[in-house]
Amino acid sequence: MIGKGNSKLRILLAEDDVITRRLLEAQLKKWGHEVVPCPDGQQAWDELNKDESPKLVILDWMMPIMDGLTVSKKIREVETRPYTYIILLTAKSRKEDIVEGLEAGADDYITKPFDPQELRVRIRAAIRIIQLQEDLLEALKTSEFRATHDSLTGLWNRYAILGILEKQLARSTRDGDEIAVIMTDVDHFKKVNDNYGHLAGDEVLRQTARKIKNSLRQYDEVGRYGGEEFLLVLPGCNSEAAVNIAERIRLEFEETPIVSSEGTFPVRLSFGVAITNGKDCAKTDNVVGLADEALYKAKEGGRNRVVFGGKLDPKT
Ligand SMILES: [Mg+2]
């Protein structure tokens, strides 16, 4: 990883000629780079398959065991993120050879004997590309996060949690595992907003989300389904266990108020629980609908309670 504005790199240098390798290594180190020297292409390839492998590689064309061209091709064959920038080192200066090198996947080339000034600018160009690549990946990560997470609570958003449920249903259709879906809603949430303002409301939602998430098992997922409504997906969970989990969360809220920068708020939750084994009914709408109906009954029945909506009938 190169930090912003940092132009020091870890560079893999594969060159079988000892003199050239040492000269290059000394030159690169002089500019502050860290060098991983390799005497042949095979060692270079092994090095590249390690974690946190160098993002810039300088490969001599002619090397024993595996030449630079082959290593280039292999890198491009398996290329995943992040990008590996390849500079081919060659005594060949005929145009066709250079074209062949670039076609094999190299980004640039340097002819031997190398000129330090030329090496310097080529490495600078490499650093620019690698930096751009890292910025791009960072931006992609941020936008992926934004597209799948709720900005207020940091939980999965509705779209993402439904996608997770859909995947779980598809999986359970295969292996017959039961999946519990729990829909929960903050009782009388509107009163918090009306009496204490939206900042307090937001804080209550954030803390509620955190509290629910902390009370789940590691492989359970929770998303913000709507305003003050959360959808929980619990794989490999039967009806009894699901109702117990919902009841435990309900009690936690009943026993401990939410303490926030906006004040202390007693928060109560209502729950609707539904179960499916995915067989013949792998539709998210159906199982979510069943949990939703149960939640409605919990509200009707006086709130602050858990209602089991039943197991999804495979014919629906
Ligand atoms: Mg050589």
Boltz pocket constraint, residues with backbone or C-beta under 6 A from the ligand:
constraints:
  - pocket:
      binder: B
      contacts: [[A, 15], [A, 16], [A, 17], [A, 60], [A, 61], [A, 62], [A, 63]]
      max_distance: 6.0
